[in-house]
Structure formats: structure tokens, C-alpha cells
């Protein structure tokens, strides 16, 4: 994984654009190199497709953000939306990509991915996630993985309690 990691870091740093989300031109080839370097036990083609689909979906979401329509008179400038100015939030994009990485790791190794603590060596999953994040221009991987892990744990526990009590939001 060392030589492939070096290749990907070189490719990612060539088109770096100040931490903004971007999709490289050679996405399929780069993801194939990362997946081969991770040495998954099974389903490598399916894992490649999961990661590529997540990155493309995140790119679509980044280019076409969903703005809530408010009670505004539609004009040529706002088209009935009220969106804040400034940099677009990347939290949903990161979560979408990290969910695909968690799923692909679970599919490839049949084990739950381990996210290490900040002061210890990176686990194999964290180094895999760093390569994919560098490929698309996302930073602070360890911090965002820990945030996603706590979010995932909270959502799964909420779904489990809803299942036990029989209370499902929005249906019977």
C-alpha cells in the first residue's frame, strides 16, 4: 500500500485547490489503485463501484445544493430561495463519502472499521480513508471520521430504540 499511497498523494497534490471538494478527472483509475492497495479479501469490483458512486453523488450534491424554499417572492436574483452566502457546507458530503467507506470496509473485510484515537498510529481503515479523502480534497480526516462514527452510533441506537418500542416516525 506504500507505493500506491505515494502515487495517490502525488496525484491528489497535483490538483489541490485550498481544501475544496473536487472530483479528479481520472477517478476510476485512482480509486482502483486505492482499492488494490487496501487488499480487500473479496468484492473489490463492488467496492470500487460503491466508492465511485458515492464520490459522484457527493459531487452532484456539491454542485447542486438543495436550498429550502421559504415564503419569498421569486425574483430573478433569488428564485424563491434564501441561501446563505459563503462557502458551501461539506458536512453532508463528508458523511456520504465516509458512509460509503464504512460500507466498503465492512463488505471487503467482514469487520467493523476501527477508527483510532488521535495520539496513536493510524489503523488500516484510517489510512484507506485518508487516501480517498485526499483524492477528493477533504481534510482533517481523523476528526471527521470520529464525528461520523459518533453520529452513526447515535442514529443506529435511535433506530434500535424505535424498533423496540414500535414507534416509527412517519408511518405505522
C-alpha positions in Angstrom: 0.0 0.0 0.0 3.0 2.2 0.3 3.7 2.7 -3.4 0.0 3.2 -4.2 -0.3 5.6 -1.3 2.6 7.6 -2.7 1.0 7.6 -6.2 -2.3 8.8 -4.9 -0.8 11.5 -2.8 1.2 12.7 -5.8 -2.0 12.7 -7.9 -4.0 14.5 -5.2 -1.5 17.2 -4.5 -1.2 18.0 -8.2 -4.6 19.5 -8.4 -5.1 20.7 -4.8 -7.4 23.7 -4.5 -7.4 25.0 -1.0 -9.3 22.2 0.7 -12.4 22.5 -1.6 -14.2 19.4 -2.7 -13.4 18.3 -6.2 -13.6 15.1 -8.3 -10.4 14.2 -10.2 -10.6 13.5 -13.9 -9.1 10.0 -13.5 -11.5 9.0 -10.7 -11.9 5.3 -11.8 -8.2 4.7 -12.1 -7.3 6.4 -8.9 -10.0 4.5 -6.9 -8.8 1.3 -8.5 -5.3 2.0 -7.2 -6.5 2.7 -3.7 -8.7 -0.4 -3.6 -5.9 -2.6 -4.8 -3.6 -1.1 -2.3 -6.0 -1.8 0.6 -6.0 -5.5 -0.4 -9.6 -6.3 0.3 -10.4 -10.0 0.7 -13.5 -10.0 -1.5 -15.9 -7.9 -3.6 -13.2 -5.5 -4.9 -15.2 -4.6 -8.0 -18.3 -3.8 -6.0 -16.2 -1.8 -3.5 -14.8 0.3 -6.3 -18.3 1.0 -7.6 -19.6 1.9 -4.2 -16.8 4.5 -3.7 -17.1 5.9 -7.2 -20.9 6.3 -6.9 -20.5 8.0 -3.5 -18.0 10.5 -4.9 -20.1 11.2 -7.9 -23.2 11.6 -5.8 -21.3 14.0 -3.5 -20.1 15.9 -6.5 -23.7 16.3 -7.7 -24.8 17.4 -4.3 -21.9 19.9 -4.0 -22.7 21.4 -7.4 -26.5 21.5 -6.9 -27.1 22.2 -3.2 -30.7 21.8 -2.0 -32.0 25.1 -0.6 -35.1 25.2 1.3 -37.8 27.3 -0.3 -39.2 29.9 2.0 -42.1 32.3 1.7 -40.2 34.7 -0.5 -41.4 36.4 -3.7 -39.4 34.7 -6.5 -37.2 37.2 -8.3 -34.5 36.8 -10.9 -31.9 37.0 -8.2 -33.2 34.6 -5.6 -35.7 32.4 -7.5 -37.6 32.0 -4.3 -34.8 30.6 -2.2 -32.9 32.1 0.7 -29.4 30.6 0.8 -26.6 32.0 2.9 -23.5 33.4 1.3 -20.1 32.0 1.7 -18.5 28.6 1.4 -20.9 25.6 0.9 -21.1 23.3 3.9 -19.2 20.0 3.3 -20.6 18.0 6.3 -23.2 16.1 4.3 -20.7 15.4 1.5 -18.2 14.1 4.0 -20.8 11.9 5.7 -21.9 10.5 2.3 -18.3 9.5 1.4 -17.5 8.2 4.9 -20.7 6.1 4.9 -19.5 4.5 1.6 -16.1 3.9 3.1 -17.6 2.2 6.2 -19.8 0.1 4.0 -17.0 -0.9 1.6 -14.7 -1.8 4.5 -17.4 -4.0 6.1 -18.1 -5.6 2.7 -14.4 -6.3 2.0 -13.1 -7.5 5.3 -16.4 -8.5 7.1 -15.4 -6.5 10.2 -16.4 -3.1 11.5 -13.8 -0.5 10.7 -11.8 0.8 13.6 -11.1 4.5 13.9 -8.1 5.1 16.1 -7.6 7.7 18.8 -5.7 10.9 17.9 -2.4 10.1 19.6 -2.0 6.6 18.3 -0.8 5.1 14.9 -3.3 5.1 12.1 -5.3 1.9 11.6 -5.6 0.4 8.1 -9.1 1.9 7.7 -7.9 5.4 8.6 -5.1 5.2 6.1 -7.5 4.0 3.5 -10.0 6.8 4.3 -7.1 9.4 4.2 -6.2 8.3 0.6 -9.8 8.6 -0.6 -10.2 11.9 1.2 -7.0 13.3 -0.3 -8.3 12.2 -3.7 -11.4 14.4 -3.4 -9.8 17.2 -1.4 -11.2 16.7 2.1 -9.1 17.4 5.1 -9.0 16.7 8.8 -9.8 13.1 8.1 -9.4 11.7 11.6 -11.5 14.3 13.3 -14.3 14.0 10.7 -14.2 10.1 10.9 -14.7 10.4 14.7 -17.6 12.8 14.2 -19.1 10.5 11.7 -18.6 7.5 13.9 -20.4 9.2 16.9 -23.2 10.3 14.5 -23.6 6.8 13.1 -23.7 5.3 16.6 -26.3 7.8 17.7 -28.5 7.2 14.7 -28.2 3.4 15.0 -29.1 3.5 18.7 -32.1 5.7 17.9 -33.3 3.3 15.2 -32.9 0.4 17.6 -35.0 2.0 20.3 -37.6 3.0 17.8 -37.7 -0.7 16.6 -38.0 -2.0 20.2 -40.8 0.4 21.2 -42.6 0.1 17.9 -42.6 3.9 17.3 -41.6 4.7 13.7 -41.6 8.3 12.6 -43.8 8.9 9.6 -45.6 5.6 9.5 -47.1 2.6 11.2 
